Amino acid sequence: MHYVLLGEHSPEICPTSNSRTRQLLLDTAADIPKIAEKCGVSILSGPWVNRQHTTVVVVEAGSSEDLDRFLVESRLPQWNSVRILPSLHLQEGIQDVQTSASLF
């Protein structure tokens, strides 16, 4: 299953303004690909960061437990509120639309 991860944090905890968060990020960032692999998660895109205090990562994981383990070990939830959006490839979404009953 594909997941879009949206991590959001406040300006006060942003690594650009908070020295503890900065050090945490510097200590863990290089290990994120290894952590993902160890947890059975494939990073498909990202992590992407922006000036909106949001991190975006697209991953593939065999189970929600694998994804949860990746999040815990990457420590992303320690300084972000993480939204997890289970997602389908567009073609799979189209198949769902074609096979589902219309509401109206």
N, C-alpha and C positions, 0 to 999 in steps of 0.2 A: 504494500500500500504506500502511496505517496502522501507526504505530509508537508504543508507549508507551516513553518514555525515563525511566529512574529514575536520577537522579544522587545518589550518597551520598558524604558526606565526614565526616571525624572532627571532633570538637569543636575540636581544635587548629587546624584549617585553616578553620573556619567564619568567614564574614565578620563575625560578631558578636564574634569573639575574636582574629582575625588581621588585622593592619592591611594587609598586602600583599594578602590575598585580598579584604578590604573594598574597597580601591582598585580592584582588577581588576574586581570586580562593579560598582562605581559607574561605572567607565569603559566597560563593555560592555553593561550592562543595557538602556539605551535603544536601542541599536543592534540588539538581537536580532531584532525583527521585520524590519528591513531586511536583515539578514544572511540570515534564512530566505528571504525573497523572492528575493534575489540567487542563492541556492543552489537554488532550485526546491522549497523546502519550505514547506508551509502549516502554521502553528501552529493546531491545532484547539481546544486547551484548555491553559491554563497560560501560562507556567511557574507552578507552584504550589510554595510552600515551606512548611515546617512545623518544629516544634521537634525533630523526629527527625533533623535534618541530612540531609533528603532533598528533592530537587527532582523534581517530576513534570511532564512535558510530553507532550501527545499531538499528534503531527504526522502529516502525509501527505506522502509523498515518492515521486517517480517511480522512484527507484533507490536502492540502498544507497550508491552513490557520492555522490549528492546529499546524503543524510543525513550521511554521513561528513564531507563538506566543510562542512556547516552546523555540525557539532560542533567541528571544528577551528577554524573562523573565529569561533565564539562563545566559544571557549576554555573551555567547560564541562568537558572532560576534564582540564584543567590542575589543577583543584582538586576534582574529583569522579571517583569510579569510576562509569562510566555503563553501565547495563544497557540493552540495546535489545531490546524485546519486539515482534516483528512480530505484528500483531493484526488480526483480522477483525471486522467488524460482526456483531452477534449473528445476524442473518438469514443471513449468509454461513456462520457457524459451524454453524447449524442445517442448512443445505444440505449441508455437509460430513458431518455426522452422518447425515443421511438417505441419502447416497450411499455411505458407506463400509461395509465389511464389519465385522460385530461380531466381537470377539475371543472372547467366551464365549457 
